Amino acid sequence: MIGRKKGKEGGTRAVNTRSVSYSSSPLLASKTPPWRSRFLVALVGLSFTGLLGRALYVQVIGTEFFQKQGEARYAHTLELPASRGRINDRSGQVLAASVAVPSFWAIPKDVDTDPAKRRALAKILGISRDELERKLDPNSRFVWLRRQADDDTAAQIKTLALKGVFQDREYKRKYPEGEAAAHVVGFTNIEERGQEGIELAFQKELQGRDGSRAVVRDRLGRVVEDIGDRVPAVNGRDIDLSIDSKIQFFAYQRVRDAVAEHKAKAGSVVVLDAQTGEVLALANYPSFNPGDRQNLSGAQLRNRALTDVFEPGSTMKPFIASLAMETGRVKPETIINTSPRSLVIAGWSPTDAHPHGDLSVAEVIQKSSNIGAAKLAMQMQPREMHEMFTAIGLGQRLQINFPGAITGKLRPYKSWRPIEQATMSYGYGLSASLLQLARAYTVFARDGEVIPITMTRSQSGEPVHGIRVFSPKVAHDMRGMLQMAAGPGGTAPMAMAPGYSVGGKSGTAHKQEGKAYAGNKYRSWFVGLAPISNPRIIVAVMVDEPSNGVYFGGAVAGPVFSQVVSQSLRLMNVPPDLEVKPQIVAAQKMQAVEESF
């Protein structure tokens, strides 16, 4: 159909229009199948049902799980570490304590990617750039960069001001006495759990109980606010040891010097309080710094006074003589023939370093006669000797709260052969640690009682009671013999201590390697007590493999005993019981006397 339309200028133009019929279109005219509309409605309905079900699950059924997941992204529980208890000596001097130090950690994906800053961080940490990049793996959510950093390292890391690097506070163990007390206090690992020594023995008491603090953190790890109640940390309990740090330090110095002087392999010193059984010093050399344990060897870590057992040599003779006197077989003045080959057992005969002939029992101890000791032993039944050895603690585990203490060796008496019974009288065929030997000598200091020993301070300070092994008279007589052995005419005049009367016994034992004895390797011993009239301390010294031409116990271990006794008794305010000048003169006269077994 054609129509006319009036233009703007008043003219007209033709307009072509066509009538459209919707019903005639095949697409628009076709009817939609009913199932399609129903399907669409059902699909929409199912979608809403799924959403409602999901909402129900999230809001009602699984609400606890999703709450935890949400909280995990912003709520954190921070550990409030407890301060580990201190280890103190008997006077309160700190031997081990925990101090707060900075530790640095990072969220790898947030750490500044500036190459220059990363190179600087690697240099501060003392690692390569590649190692740092491995630490900062973007797939990790947390990584330690440096735990328990020193002040210099901490200051440098702070100066970098790296994004994504954070600082926390941890505790680090400090050991003021260093090498001198290392084998006593032991050490902890980086988590402050005891690994050796007192740190391990009293782990439960020292560690305390950590606290906690619930906080909200933002994505950068910053604490926004606290949530919930804070659980305070409970600090560990302090442990007061029986150790006297001054005696400990002096004993360590003396054994260290002796090892160096005699070109020895190692050495140990033990000092006991003869009244209370308290360990006043326990020193070993070589030693280590418990605060810096890099590149340590097993020789440095070994607490030789407790963990190493040796054949004690002639230090056993006083016990055999005491048993012979206790059973009434001999008296101090009883004469014994110690001539060479005066005792032969199955074709074998013990020997002495020097021939002596007839000696009294007291002189057997003074001169350290192997033949005399063997003859005394062969008068006894093996059972008697075994019971006495057991009573003084040989072959028994020390009842002391300290890790590593071992039993030594003492075979059942029924298996002894006569030759073994004879050699045990002068310290071969059985073994003991230095601490065991020091405790055994309490039997002479305490009038025949062997007393328990302890590493912790006695609260009362009163003398403790022990197990009676010998009568007071026998113990008194033996102290006199030990004084002779450590004086002019004895085997250890170099053990004499200026101002104090001393008594003790030297020992020199061949080292056993495999099933045989090494011909030129020895262990040198000296164990004694002072003052001899009223013993206050027992000192045991061992030097392993002296190789500078002198190896007898009196010449190697005796001087260490003398120095430790003098210093220890002065520190304990024990008044001298002898004039010094006569002692010096006597010592000078005996200085050239050669030591014997």
Residue, then its C-alpha position, 0 to 999 in steps of 0.5 A: m500500500i502506498g501513502r503520502k507523507k507531508g514533508k518539512e517544507g510542506g511537500t509530500r513524499a511516497v511511503n511504502t508500507r507492508s502489512v506483517s502477519y505474525s501468525s503466518s511466521p513458521l517460527l512464531a506460529s509453532k507451539t512450544p512443547p509442554w515438556r520444555s517449559r516444565f523442564l525449565v521450571a523444574l531446572v530452576g526449581l532444582s537450582f533453588t532447592g540446591l541453593l537452599g540445601r547448601a545454605l541449610y548445610v552451611q548454616v545448620i549442619g556443617t556450621e562448626f566445620f565452616q566456622k573453624q575454616g573461617e577462623a583458621r584464616y584470621a584467628h590464631t592461637l599464639e604459644l606463650p612459652a614458659s621460661r625454663g627454670r635456672i640451674n644454680d650451684r649450691s650458693g645460688q650462682v647461675l650455671a644455666a638460665s634462659v634469656a629472651v632472644p629474637s627469632f625471624w619467620a616469613i610468609p613466603k608469598d608475601v616476602d619482598t621480591d626485590p632481588a637486592k634485598r633478597r641477596a642482602l637477606a641471604k648474606i645476613l643469614g649466611i646462606s646462598r641465594d638459591e637456598l634462600e629461594r628454596k626456603l621462600d617457596p611460595n607454596s609454603r605458608f610459613v618458614w623459619l628464617r633464623r631461630q634464636a638470632d644473635d643481636d648483630t644478626a637481628a639488628q641487620i634483619k630489622t634494618l632491611a625492613l622486608k615485607g613478609v618477614f616477622q619477628d617473634r621472641e623465643y628463649k635461648r639457654k645460656y651457660p655462664e660457666g662454659e666448659a668448666a661445668a659443661h658435663v654437669v649442666g649438660f645442654t638443651n636442643i633448640e626447643e629447650r628440651g634437655q639432651e644431656g646432664i642436669e638439663l636432661a635429668f630434671q627436664k620435667e621440673l625445668q621445662g614448666r608449662d607453656g601458655s596460650r593467647a588467642v588472637v585475630r591476625d590480618r593477612l600480613g600476620r599482624v595481630v589485630e585483637d585478642i579473642g577469648d581468655r589468655v592462658p598464662a605460662v607457668n615457668g619451670r622450677d629452679i634446680d639447686l645443685s650441690i656443685d660449688s662453682k668455684i671448686q668446679f672451676f678450679a678442679y677443671q683447670r687443674v685436670r686440664d693442665a695435667v692433661a696438657e703437661h703429661k700429654a695425656k688423652a683425657g682426665s677427670v676429677v670428682v670432689l665429694d663432701a664426706q659428710t653429706g655425700e654431695v658432689l661438689a665438683l665433677a670435671n672432665y677434660p676434654s670438654f665443650n662449650p654447651g652454648d656453642r656445640q658446632n663441630l663437637s666430637g664424642a670425646q668432648l661430650r663424654n662425661r668420663a667420670l660417670t660413663d667410662v669404667f676402668e680397672p682401678g689398679s692399686t686403689m683397691k688395696p685399702f679395701i682388701a686390707s680393711l676386710a682382712m682386719e675386719t675379719g680378724r685375720v690380720k692387724p696393722e702390724t701383722i708381718i707379710n712376706t712380700s719377697p719376689r715369688s713368695l706367692v705362686i698361683a698355678g705357675w704365676s706370681p704377682t710382682d712389685a715395682h720394687p722388692h720389699g721383703d717383709l712388710s707390715v699390713a700398714e706398709v703393704i698399703q704405704k709401699s703399694s705391694n701387689i704381693g702383699a695385697a694378693k696374699l691378704a686376698m688369698q686368705m679369704q673366701p671369694r664370697e667375702m670379697h664379693e660381698m664387700f665389693t658389692a657393699i661399697g658399690l662396685g658392680q652396682r648402678l649408682q643411685i644418683n639422679f644423673p644420666g649416663a651412670i653405669t655399673g662397672k664390672l664385677r663378675p659373680y664370685k662362683s666364677w672366680r679362679p684363684i688367679e683372678q681373686a689375687t689380681m682383684s686385690y690390686g684392681y685388675g679383673l673388675s672395673a668402676s667409674l671414677l664417681q663409683l670409686a670416690r663414693a667407695y672411699t666414703v667408707f674410710a671417711r665416715d668410720g666404716e659407712v659408705i654413704p649415698i651421694t647426690m647432685t642436688r643440694s642437701q637442705s639440712g646440711e647434716p651428715v647422712h647415714g649410710i651402710r656399715v661395711f667396716s667397724p669404726k676402728v678399722a676405718h680409723d686404722m686405714r686412714g692412718m695407713l692412707q696418710m702414710a701412703a700419701g706422705p714421706g716414704g709412701t707412693a704419693p708424697m706429691a699428694m701432700a697438701p700445704g696446711y692439711s693432712v691428707g691420706g689416699k691411694s695411688g693407682t697405675a693400671h695398664k689399659q686393656e685393648g681388646k683382650a690384651y693389655a697395652g704395654n705402654k698405655y696406662r691410667s693414673w689414679f689417686v683417690g684420697l680424703a682430707p683432713i685425715s683426722n676429720p675428713r671433710i672431702i674426698v677427691a678422686v683424680m684420673v688421667d688417661e694415657p699420660s705419655n710424657g715419660v711419667y705415668f705412675g699415679g702418685a706422680v701424675a694424679g697426686p699433684v692434681f689431688s694436692q692442688v684441688v684439696s688445698q683450694s677446696l678446703r680453703l673455699m669451704n673455710v676448713p682451718p688448716d690442721l698442719e704447719v706448712k713449713p715442715q710439710i714443704v721441707a718433707a715434700q722437697k726431700m721426697q720429690a725425687v722419690e719414684e712412684s710405684f704401683 
